[in-house]
């Protein structure tokens, strides 16, 4: 193994054979897809041929083989000693070529990650037509996908803390490739199964990319780059999904949007050489030589000199998922989870039902135009969030946008109470809600990636990512029960949750701007 790239594959043959098996498994579904060209690529009711069945067997086999190839033999590599050297780059260093390369690769990972669930909205019309199902049945696909992202965020976060950030990202990308066969499934039920697995891979990739970036980028640039990664990556993912639907769907039907998981996932795999393991994770495992090798690249000042700081600290304690809910991190977890669930209720519940509610109030014609104009204002708001998070305060910016979201919801409470639904006032309220809610989600996972210690950072980031998806599941459930038809009461309940989250974070949150991760861990632990 070469130390130059940090913790590399310990069984490279097994890993690449696993990748090959997964790729061949997906390609085994393509002939059936191509044979359906004369039926406008409609495959409903077609029996699975031998190639498809063999392909479906190759995918889990390849995933197990690749997992074996990625898993490091940590116990054999740990150096003996009573203390662990914690290495980190001098936190005021300028960003160098290695930093920017990693940022671009992780940005691509976020775009690919967001693209998958964003595709749901584009595949459902064609899926409804081909499978001859109603909107309610088709809607279960989104619910299943959200459930998968919730489960995946938690499980992959825990895996990242146990086996490494890089391994978790690559395995998630391999699941992306495997679930591309969703585009060749002949029945809606098989689509549900594959969509759940797709959601699991998508849910895991996002928090781990933030974790890896947080542990590699110098503190002087960490905050704004994390927020920019989330904001720009999310916008890029939706743009790629929309562009792919516009260009490819008319030619190859909705199914091609799922099959894109093969080339996009393979792209992440082949870029793995630019994605070294987190030096802080390596150091926490006692892998000092590997940590030093990674930092020799990231610690350069651009003139051939490496600036690496080594601190002797006590061994990292063994920590598990339960530690997020006890000790000094309990209050932080409660506040961030509340904020995530409330955001999910806003995004996947309140805003989703808003056009219906406005239509029932006689504003059906104005509703779409109002929401479209308001949504355009949310895009530049991301850059305001980045500037405030970097130049003013991380925790104060998060609190500000939580309270702005609650305030905008209270406007709907007032509208409902006095029955004053004027287009101008609605436009302002909706614009403020979209802008503030976009700001909240742009900061939640980055803040979690900064605030938790190295042994809990993957699980903590995954938990907060899962909370926003769980809010979506909750929103979908109560929406079906008619809760959002009560516009004022639903807005009031979510606003209360947001204020509660803000109070918890006001009490337990700390400023992260410009501080090293080790300093942040010490501040939280000393409380």
C-alpha positions, 0 to 999 in steps of 0.5 A, spaced: 500 500 500 502 506 498 502 512 503 501 517 498 494 517 498 492 515 505 488 509 506 488 506 499 484 499 497 487 493 501 484 488 496 484 492 490 483 486 485 477 484 489 474 492 489 475 492 481 472 486 480 466 488 484 465 494 480 466 490 474 460 485 476 456 491 478 457 494 472 456 488 468 449 486 472 447 493 470 449 492 463 445 485 463 438 489 463 440 494 457 438 489 451 431 488 454 431 496 454 433 496 447 428 491 445 423 495 447 424 501 442 419 499 438 414 500 443 416 507 445 421 503 451 415 501 455 417 494 458 411 493 463 409 486 463 415 484 460 418 477 463 425 478 465 430 474 461 436 470 463 441 476 462 436 480 467 436 475 472 444 474 472 445 481 472 440 482 478 445 476 481 451 480 479 450 486 483 449 484 490 455 479 489 459 485 486 457 490 492 459 484 497 466 483 493 467 491 493 466 492 500 471 487 502 476 490 497 475 497 501 475 495 508 481 496 511 485 492 516 485 497 521 487 493 527 493 490 523 495 498 521 494 501 528 501 503 531 502 501 539 502 507 544 498 510 549 496 516 546 494 518 539 497 523 534 492 528 532 495 531 525 491 537 522 493 542 517 495 549 519 488 552 519 490 559 516 493 556 510 491 558 503 487 553 499 492 550 494 491 545 488 489 539 492 484 542 496 480 545 490 481 538 486 477 535 492 472 541 493 470 539 485 470 532 486 465 532 492 461 538 489 460 533 483 458 527 488 453 532 491 450 534 484 450 526 483 447 525 489 441 530 489 440 528 481 437 522 483 431 524 488 430 530 484 429 525 478 423 523 481 418 528 479 420 527 472 419 520 472 412 519 475 408 522 469 411 517 464 411 511 470 403 513 471 402 512 464 406 506 463 403 502 469 396 505 468 396 507 476 393 513 479 397 519 482 396 517 489 399 510 487 405 513 484 406 518 490 408 512 494 414 512 490 416 518 493 414 516 500 419 510 499 425 514 496 424 519 502 424 513 507 430 510 504 434 516 504 432 517 511 435 510 513 441 511 509 443 517 512 443 514 519 446 507 516 452 510 512 453 516 517 455 510 522 459 506 517 463 512 515 465 513 523 467 505 523 470 504 516 472 511 513 469 517 509 472 515 503 470 507 503 463 510 505 462 514 499 465 509 494 460 504 496 454 509 496 456 510 489 456 503 487 449 503 490 448 508 485 450 504 479 446 498 482 440 501 482 440 504 475 436 497 473 430 501 476 430 503 469 429 496 466 424 494 471 417 491 468 413 492 474 411 498 479 413 493 485 420 492 483 421 500 482 419 501 489 424 496 491 429 499 487 427 506 489 428 504 496 435 502 495 436 508 491 434 512 496 439 509 501 445 510 497 443 518 496 441 519 503 448 516 505 452 520 500 450 527 502 452 527 509 459 523 508 461 528 503 460 534 508 464 530 513 470 529 509 470 536 507 470 539 514 476 534 516 480 536 510 479 544 509 483 549 513 478 552 518 479 559 515 475 557 509 471 551 512 465 554 513 463 558 507 466 552 502 461 547 506 455 552 505 457 553 498 458 545 497 450 544 499 447 550 496 451 550 489 451 542 489 443 542 490 442 547 485 446 543 480 443 537 481 436 539 480 439 543 474 442 536 471 436 532 473 431 537 469 436 538 463 437 530 462 429 530 463 428 535 457 433 532 452 433 525 454 426 523 456 423 525 449 428 520 446 428 514 451 422 515 455 422 516 463 426 510 464 433 513 461 433 517 467 434 511 472 439 508 467 443 514 468 445 512 475 451 507 471 455 513 468 454 518 473 456 513 479 462 510 475 464 517 474 465 518 482 469 511 482 474 513 477 475 519 480 477 516 487 484 517 486 482 525 488 478 523 494 483 521 499 481 518 506 480 524 511 487 525 515 483 526 522 479 520 521 486 516 520 489 519 526 483 518 530 484 510 528 492 511 530 494 510 523 499 516 523 503 514 517 497 514 513 495 521 516 501 524 515 502 522 508 495 525 506 497 532 510 503 532 506 499 534 500 494 538 503 499 542 508 503 545 502 503 552 502 504 552 494 512 553 495 514 546 496 513 547 504 508 542 508 505 545 514 503 540 518 501 541 526 501 535 530 498 535 537 499 529 542 492 527 545 489 522 549 486 516 545 479 517 542 474 514 546 469 509 543 463 512 541 456 510 538 450 513 535 447 513 542 452 518 544 449 523 540 443 523 545 447 524 551 452 528 554 455 535 551 452 533 544 445 532 547 442 539 546 445 540 540 442 534 537 435 535 539 436 543 536 439 540 530 434 534 529 428 539 530 430 544 525 431 538 520 424 535 521 421 542 521 424 544 515 422 537 512 415 539 514 415 546 510 419 543 504 415 537 503 408 539 506 407 546 507 409 548 500 407 542 497 400 543 499 400 551 498 398 551 491 392 546 492 390 551 498 391 557 494 387 554 489 381 553 494 381 560 496 380 562 489 387 564 487 388 558 482 391 562 476 395 566 481 398 561 485 403 558 480 406 565 478 406 567 485 410 561 487 415 561 481 417 568 482 418 567 489 422 561 488 427 565 483 429 569 489 431 563 493 437 562 488 441 568 490 439 567 497 444 562 498 450 567 496 447 571 502 447 565 507 455 563 504 457 571 506 453 571 513 456 564 515 463 566 513 463 573 515 459 574 520 457 568 525 455 561 523 451 560 529 447 566 529 446 566 521 443 559 522 438 562 528 437 568 524 434 563 518 430 559 523 427 565 526 425 568 519 422 561 517 418 561 523 416 569 522 414 567 514 410 562 517 406 566 522 404 571 516 400 565 513 397 564 520 395 572 520 392 571 513 388 565 515 386 569 521 383 575 518 382 572 511 386 577 507 389 573 501 392 579 497 397 577 491 402 582 493 402 580 501 402 572 499 408 573 494 412 577 499 410 571 504 412 566 500 418 569 497 421 570 505 419 562 506 423 560 500 429 564 502 429 563 509 428 555 508 433 554 503 438 558 508 436 553 513 437 547 509 444 550 506 447 550 513 444 544 517 449 539 515 455 543 514 454 546 521 453 538 524 459 536 520 463 542 524 460 541 531 461 533 532 467 530 534 471 526 529 468 519 532 461 521 531 462 526 525 459 521 520 453 519 525 452 526 527 451 529 520 447 523 517 442 524 523 441 531 521 440 529 514 436 524 516 431 528 520 430 533 514 428 527 510 424 524 516 420 531 516 418 530 509 415 523 510 411 526 516 409 531 512 407 526 506 403 522 512 399 528 515 398 531 508 394 525 506 390 526 513 388 533 511 393 537 516 395 542 511 388 544 509 388 547 515 393 553 513 393 557 519 394 551 524 399 547 520 403 554 519 403 555 527 405 548 529 411 548 524 413 555 527 413 553 534 417 547 532 422 552 529 422 557 535 424 551 539 429 549 535 432 556 535 432 556 543 435 549 543 441 552 539 441 558 542 443 555 549 447 549 546 450 551 540 457 555 539 461 559 534 465 555 529 467 560 524 475 560 524 476 555 529 479 548 528 475 542 529 479 540 535 478 547 538 470 546 537 470 539 540 474 542 546 469 547 547 463 543 547 466 537 551 468 543 557 460 545 557 
